[in-house]
Each structure stands twice: as structure tokens, then as C-alpha cells.
Amino acid sequence: MNIHAKRIKDLQYLLKQRKLDAMVITRALDTGFFTGYHMDDYLLLVSRDGAWAVAPQMFVEDLKVRAPFVEPVVPAGGFEATVQELCKKHKLRKTAFDPEYETYTRGLIWRKYGFTEQGGLTGSLRAIKEGEEAADLRKSCRIAARAFGLIKPRIKTGRTELSVYRELEDIMQDMGAKGPSFNLIVGFGPDSALPHHITSERKLKDNEAVLLDYGCVYNHYCSDITRTYFHGKPTEEFKKVYSIVARSQKAGLAAVRGGVSAMSVDKACRDVISDAGYGQYFIHGTGHGVGLEIHEFPRLNTKFEAVLRPGMAVTVEPGIYLHGKFGVRIEDSVLVTKTGCEILTKTA
Amino acid sequence: MNIHAKRIKDLQYLLKQRKLDAMVITRALDTGFFTGYHMDDYLLLVSRDGAWAVAPQMFVEDLKVRAPFVEPVVPAGGFEATVQELCKKHKLRKTAFDPEYETYTRGLIWRKYGFTEQGGLTGSLRAIKEGEEAADLRKSCRIAARAFGLIKPRIKTGRTELSVYRELEDIMQDMGAKGPSFNLIVGFGPDSALPHHITSERKLKDNEAVLLDYGCVYNHYCSDITRTYFHGKPTEEFKKVYSIVARSQKAGLAAVRGGVSAMSVDKACRDVISDAGYGQYFIHGTGHGVGLEIHEFPRLNTKFEAVLRPGMAVTVEPGIYLHGKFGVRIEDSVLVTKTGCEILTKTA
């Protein structure tokens, strides 16, 4: 069975489990996940035994070829009214929408139609990567990991962050990536101390930290990796901080396996850094799910409640940031397994 | 004054006009528009005489440098609760949120706090391009327009759509673009007849239509252009359809000026195509606003009510699609002026 047709079946199974008759899916990422047709401005209605794409006329021919398992319906009136008509026609009495991803305006319309709020269904399906999507994610991560070996020797004194950014993109595209998976971060010297630095025209000087936080999109799947190193002769402080972050990241990776809480992985990373006296400089969470979105369910931090399941893909990325001096972050994307994890972004 | 500081002033003026005390802004595109700090996961609260960025600790240093005209506030509890506290502290009794861009879940929280719904404020500010942003948009469009002259001679029999896609991206990046402004469409032969074709591994044959719908992002501003031509000796049918679309697009461009309705531009394009007997093959609207987003306010179609104002940037892009054969679309991005428009994507 086509993977997208299977995903609709999986959703239909969840509908039965949750005693829902149908679900309306409106976010482009989610409609693309279920149909393989990645496009804004169309809706899906999935019932226990049917699936309709409420879409403008100009999508119909393409939908028929790409997603023959959904029935295209061109709305006569509005999109929402057409969904309501389909529900009436097919006697779908309990139809759900996801309040986290629906706009307030449209949520009010669904409520007016008597639809119910039900979060997390598509998120939980999207969290587990299997078959082709695991393969695409692996490939996306492999491209990113290989790019590090290629770009590093080309980062020389005097080059700007933006020129490295662009070359990283090119290198990944040459290996088949569609593009970058987010606004890649290239930070030199003190710029490396800003976890969300915006890559600039800053030129690399001798004896500065270099931080590369980047990834690509391959067949819709995002990779995420960070490497930090010292350009020149590392200072004692850099060496010390680097080794703490490396130990922290290793501890985090060792903590990942099916059945553990996301928080326990954060704790494993955070404890190493706190014990070394740098707790206050680790100013973000340890990681996040990665897939069709660069940041998706679950989060790995001190608060987010979730259990890691085999097949989930997450990042492990502790860091220490010394403002005005340098920052160190080490990040890998990994696939959770029963007994541990598979590191997808291994570099030499 | 910094353009972002000015935009906040403009919003504060609108708040007074609408008798609002404050507005909470949550969409990344909008927070970036008002601060110049383009990043997910932080909120803005703008009152008539203040502006706060409710942001995680790791954004604070960067925000101070990039947006000194907003006061960073690190949330102790949740983001939403912190906004509510700020409202209480500063006696902001009537605070608005945009229901079109807020999630249903968060909209319910704002309503619980007593906030009111107010759509369109940021959209109306974003629609008018001025100063640096008009310059960035012009540059973005110029890069896209120049790319056509460079790519066209390289599109030869046997090349795949995706290889042209990638080269187009490279050409635009070499001219300073950050990346493509959307999933560029390269359609050969019958693929050109799908207005939202997904670029594929299809190889160009002799005597086929070539449609390129593409654009780039330059300093956050999106360009959008479509060119169609025949690779080889054009058929009589292609020549006929092309000349109708060209006349239609010319009529649309001639109809654009400050003060006219968006619908009247659509009508100008549509009448030419309908009069020529191809009305049923023009299966989409005539255009859309373009700026920080590739599709933004206003829309130019048969239903959307809006008046074009000098400074708005819109596309004019009629098309005729003969399924299984070929499609022709001609699109330019233009800046509305008092007396007409400035074509931003002029090609030789």
C-alpha cells in the first residue's frame, strides 16, 4: 500500500479508537503528510471509511494522479461550508478539528457546526517515522553530516558567515537536497554565543570559535546538526567548555531509548553541565522532534511531558554560551530504537 | 528613525484610531515585520506608547542589539500569562488579537483574558511597501527577472525540470538572493498545464511548452514571476493561446492603479480570455499581494473586496490551461502607483 494511503488508514484507526466519526485537517504540513500532495489551500476530511480533499478546481487533476485514495471535491460555496455538507451527506456526527493548528476564526466556524476539539492525532502519527519516511530522513541527515567534512576545510580566515552559509546550501543541494531546513546558523567568535544568531557579514578571524547549526530538506524531510570547533589554537577555556558539552551530549545520547521520558534525556544532558558549574549558560532545551518540520513533537526540555517511542526522530543538542566570548553546541539528529538510538548525523 | 521602530509607531497610531489600548502579535512574520528580528517563538505586545517582546532568555541579547525599541521580557510562567501580567501592570484594558492568525487554542486564552478580536491591522500595514522594504522588494524582483535571461538559453532538450529548478535557485543566489520564495514551478509540455505543478524529473523534449513560475527571497522580501515559451517551433494553438494570455496580462497591468478595486483588475484580465472563448480554462485568480509572504493581502480575483493603494505590491498572472497539452501563464510583480503601476519583474 502507498505510504500515504496507509497513513489515512492509521488515522481512521485512531478515529475509531477515540470514538470520532471524522476529522478535518487544514494545515498544509498535515494534508501533505496524509496525501503526499504538499500544497497550501486545500482541506482534508477523513472519516472512518472515506477521505475527501476539498480543493480548488486547479488542484483536481494533480490530486487525481498523486492521491487517488482521496476524493476531490471542488467547493461550490466556501471551503468550510463544503466540509459541513460532506459531514451531513455522509452522516458524520462527531467530527474533530485540531485546536492547536486551527486558526481562531476557523475554529469558531467548526464549533458552530458542532465539531469537537481533538489535539495530537496527526502529531502522534507524524512523530513515528517508518518505511520511506525513515529512509528520507536518514538520507537528509546523511547529506547534512557529509557536508560538514566538505565545508570545514573551506572555512578560512577572512571568509564571511554568509558566504559559508551559501556554500553549505550549495554543497547540500549538490548532494540532492532541495534546500536548507531552516535559516542556517553560521556563527564566528562571539556570534557563536547566540543560540539563534542570524548569520551575518562578519568575517572569520584567526583563533575564533566556529559554530555551524544547519540541515537540509530531502524529499520533505528535515535534518538538523550542529558542530562547533576552534579555528586556530583553542584557548584553555574553549577546550574546557567543549569537553563539558561533548560529555553532556554523550550522556544525552546514552539516555535515549524507547520508553524513557523526554525530560530524562534533558536531565542527563543538563546534569553534566550543571555539575561542571555551567548550568546557567545552558539556556535552552535539549532537543526536539524533527521530520516534516524542523521543530515538531516531542520537545526534550525540563517541562514537556512525553515518552520517547521507537521510530521517533529527535535532536540532542546541549550547549554552553559565554556571552561576548564564544558558545559551544553539539547536536545530532537520532532515531529512537527499543534499546537506544541510531545517530543519523554521524560525522567523521 | 529605524523602519521597524516606525512600523511600531504606525501600529500605535492605528490602535488609537480603533480605540484599542494594545495588540498582541504572535505570528513570526508579523513579529519580524515590526522588529526586524525574524524568529519563531516569541510574542510582541504593543500598546499606544510601549512595546514588549515576550521572549525566551536565549533571544534577549540578540533582541537588545536588533530591536532596542522593544523591551524584552522573559516569561516566568507561560508566554500568555506574561502578556496578561503586562496588560495588568500597564493598565491596558482593551487588548486585541488577530483571529485570522491566532490558533484556536490561544485565541480561547486571549478571550478568557478579555482580549478582543481585531483582524487586518498588521495586514494593512504590511500591504504598503515603503522605504527600505520597497527597495528590497525591487531588488528581489530584479534578481528574478534577470535570472530568466540567464536560465533560458540553458534549458535544452533532455534537461529535467528539477535540474532547471536547482540551477534557477543557484543563479538567483549568486545574485544575492537568500533562496527561492516558494516551491518553484518548472513545467515542461503537459506539466505546464497544471497551475500548481510539482517540479519533477520529467525531461524536456523537442517542441514542448516551457513554463517557469519562480521568485526569490532577498532580505526577507519575496518576488514572483512566470514566463512561458515554446521550446522549438510553436504550434498554431500555442501561438494563439499565448497571444490571448499576453493581451489579457497587458489589460490587467493597464487596469492597475491606486483607487481601483482588486476585482476590476481581475475582470480586465478575465474579460480578454473569456471574449476569446477560453474563459473555462482560466481556473484561478488573477493575482495576490506579495511581500514578506509570497501570497499576502490583497487577493485579485472575482470575489475579494479590496481597493488597491499606492505602495501595494501585487502580481498580475492570468493563464490558460489545456489539460494534457500545455498551459500558458504570464506573471509580473508590480508596485501600485497613483496613476498606474511600476513593473518590478521586467524581462528583456
Interface residues (C-beta under 8 A of the other chain):
Chain A: Y37 H38 M39 D40 P56 Q57 M58 F59 E61 D62 R66 F97 P99 E100 Y101 E102 T103 Y104 T105 R106 G107 L108 E117 G119 R166 E169 D170 Q173 G179 P180 N183 A193 L194 P195 H196 H197 I198 I283 H284 H295 Y321 H323
Chain B: Y37 H38 M39 D40 P56 Q57 M58 F59 E61 D62 R66 F97 P99 E100 Y101 E102 T103 Y104 T105 R106 G107 L108 E117 G119 R166 E169 D170 Q173 G179 P180 N183 L194 P195 H196 H197 I198 I283 H284 H295 Y321 H323
